[in-house]
Amino acid sequence: MLEAIKNNNKAMNLITIIKVLLIVFTGIFLFFIIRSLYLTFFKSKADILGEQENTNKLQIYAVDSDIKTELKKGLKASYKESAYMDLADQLYSNFGLVDKADYEDIRPILQKLHSNVDVLMLTKAYGLRKFGTGFNTPKSLSLSFQDCADYNSSAYWRMLVATFGKNR
């Protein structure tokens, strides 16, 4: 009889250990689920801005790399770097003047681009520029066309990028 009680205590101890382990692992699992939900839905503005800024910086780095690749192929820029800065400033001023930049104001600027190197140099010169105040991030040239230009201007930009990109 005494031996049966000892075997029963061993079984109870094993069941208790399993219950404790189950509770601990469930707690850890719930912690990570709740944490991921919190980070998904309650990110701070600084975290969101930081992620977008890192993405923008990677895009600018990719443009630099593409320019070097195109120049190694023997393609040349049509203008000096200062001319691309002037074009970028003109585009930025058009984007900032109204809610949506007008195609008639932007088309003459874009018609000065003759190759993929020109598109890349303009993108590099434009860099990242801020619009307005408050909760916004700097935008690259492509994002500026997407967000701040009318449909025709945006379509013309996409057509230029696609056309010159095919000629690589």
N, C-alpha and C positions, 0 to 999 in steps of 0.2 A: 504494500500500500504506500509506504514511504517513497518507494522508487517511482510509482505512478505520479505522485505529487511533484517530484523533482523533474520528471519528463514534462509535466504540464507547465511548470515554471519556465523551463527552457523554451518551450513553444511560445509561451506568453512573452518572454523576453525577445525572441526572434520577431514576433508580430509587432511588438512595440518599436523595435529598431526599424523595421520596414515602414511603419507609420511615420516615424520621425523623419526618415530619409525622404519619404514621399512628400511630406509637408515642406521640407527644406527645398527640394527640387521644384515643387510647385511655386513656392515663394520666389525663387530665382527666376523661373520662367515668367511669372507675372510681372516682376520688376522690369525685365527687358521689354516685355510687350507694352507696359504702361510708359516706359521711358521713350520707346520709339514713337508711340502715339503723341506724346507730349512734344517731342522734337519736331514731329511732322506738322502739328497744328498750332503750336505756340512758339515758333521760332522768333527770335528777336529781330528787329529791323537791321541791326548791325550784322547779324549772322547772314541774313538774306543779301544785304548789300555786299558783304564780303565774298559770298559765293558768286554773285553776278560779276563783281569786279575781277575776281580770279579768272572767270570764263572770258571776260573781255580782254584781259592781259594775254591769255593764251591765244586768242584770235589775232592780236597784234603781233605776237611772236611768230605765229604761223605766216602772217603776211610778210614779215622780214625774211623768213626762210624761203617763201615763194619768190620774192624779188631776187634773192641770190641765185636761185635755180634758173630763173628766166635770164638773168644777166650772164650766167655761165653758158647758156645756149647761144649767146651772141646777140640777143635782143637788146635794144637800147631804149632808154627813156626819151620821150620827145622833148622834154623840158628840163630845166634845172629844178632842184628841190624847192627853191623859193617860189617858183611858179605853181607848184603843187600846193604849197602852203596857201598861196593867194586863192587858188581854186577852192580849197577846203574852207577857207574863211568865207568865201562867197556863198558856198553851199550852206554853211552853218548860219549865216545871217538870213538866208532865205527860209531855212527851217525854223528859225526863231521868231520870224516876223508875224506869222499867222499860225492858226491851228494846223493847217496843212499847206505845205509849200506848193506853189503853182508850177505846172509843167512848163509854161512859157518862160518862166524865170530860170528854171533849172536846165532845160534842154540845151541852151547855148553853152553852158558850162560843160555838160557831159559830151557835147559834140567835139570838144577839144581832145578827147581821149581817143588814141589811135591804135592802142595795143594793150595786151594784158599787163605789160609793165606799167603803162600809164594808169590803168585801173588800180593796180597794186600800190603804186607810188601815191596816188590820191588817197587811197584807203589808209596808208601809213601816215601821210601828212594830216589827215583828218583826226587820226588817233581816237581818243575817247573824249567826248564833249558832253557837258551837262546841260540840261534844259530845265528852266524853272527853278523852284526852290522846294525844300521839303524832302519827302521820301521819293527820291529818284536816283538812279545810278547813271554814271556816264554811259553814253551810247557810242557804239562803233558806227561807221558810215552806213553799213547795211541795215543796222537797226534804226538809224535815223530815217533812212528812206522808208522803212517799213512803218514806222510810227508817226513821222512828221511830214510826209510828202503825200500828195494826192495820188490816185491810182495810176495815172499815166506816167508820172515821174518815177514811181516805184517800179512799174513795168519796164520802163526804158532802162533803168539801172539793172534790173534782173537780166534783161536782154543783152546788155553790154557785157556783163559778167559771164553769161553763158556763151556768148559768141566768142569772146576773146579767150575764154577758158578752153574751148574746143580746139583753138589753134595752138595749143601748147605743144 
